[in-house]
Amino acid sequence: MKSSKVSATGMALAITLTLLNLVCLVLLLIAPEFSLSLFGYFIHGLDLSKVAIIPKLNISTLVGIAVTFIGGYLLGLIFERVHMRFKKQ
């Protein structure tokens, strides 16, 4: 049986995005108005208070965290492959 190698880039991005997701969740739970104002700075011209829904801790929250981790890992793999292709040139 062949052992699979975990991509350091994929894992680093997965962990980073998951931590960012958790920080966002915690901020929205403890200080929703501040959070929406803060995150609004990243999205110029959009009033997030008009579209935001304050999250509740449920299965959707856990699925969102898992999707962030898996998606981050896959994006990290893609990034690593593209990086290595350019590095060889």
Secondary structure, DSSP 8 states (H G I E B T S, - for coil): -------HHHHHHHHHHHHHHHHHHHHHHH-HHHHHHHHHTTSTT--GGGT-----SSHHHHHHHHHHHHHHHHHHHHHHHHHHHHHH-
